[in-house]
Amino acid sequence: MTTTFQVIALSSLDPFADDRHDEPKLLYPDALKCAQELKAQGKAFRVFADGAATEEQRRAFLELGGVE
């Protein structure tokens, strides 16, 4: 099974990204691009993995400032 990711921008209305049922599930390259765009906009974000993310994938999101 392929691991999918949800990249959720944090907001004052949902600071913990609890409401993510309508958010798309992305493959790693698209999720990474989304995270890079949010970082460029100065937005905090959280990444959720559905499946087993590799250490390299986790590190890439953390280096961009993703909240665990």
N, C-alpha and C positions, 0 to 999 in steps of 0.2 A: 504494500500500500504506500502510495506517495504521500509524503508529509505536506500539509497545506498550512498556511499562516494567515492570521488576521492581524493587520496593522491598524491600530485604533488610536486616533488623536485624542488626547486627554482634554477635558473641558471642565469648567466650573460646575456644569450640570451633571457631569458623570466623571468625576476625577479618578475613579478606579477602573474605568472602561468596563463596567459591569453589564451594560446594555450593548451587546454585540451581535444579537441574533440576526440583524439585517445587514451586517457587514460581510463583504465578500471574502471567500476563502481563496487565497492566492498561492501559486507555486512560488518557490524561493526567489527566482530572478525578479518576478513582478513585486513580491513583497519587499525585497531589498530596495528596488527602485522607489516604491511608495515611501519606505522609511527614509531614504535619502531626500526625497522631496519634502517630507515633513520637517526634517532637520534643517534643510535650506530655508524653510519658512519660519524657523525658530519655534516650532511647536513640539511640545512633549508628546511622546507616544508610548504605547505598550504593544508588545507583540505576543500573540498567543499561537502556539503550535498545536496542530491536530495531527499527532503522530510523533515519531522520534526525530527531533531535530539533531543534526550533527553538532559537534563542538564548534566547528568552523562557522556554521550558520549562526549559532547562538552568539559567538564572539563578534561576528560582523554586526549584528543588531545592537549589541552592548556598546561597541565602539562608536556607533552612530548616536548613542545616548538613549537607546530604548530602555524602558523601565521593566524590570522583571516582576 
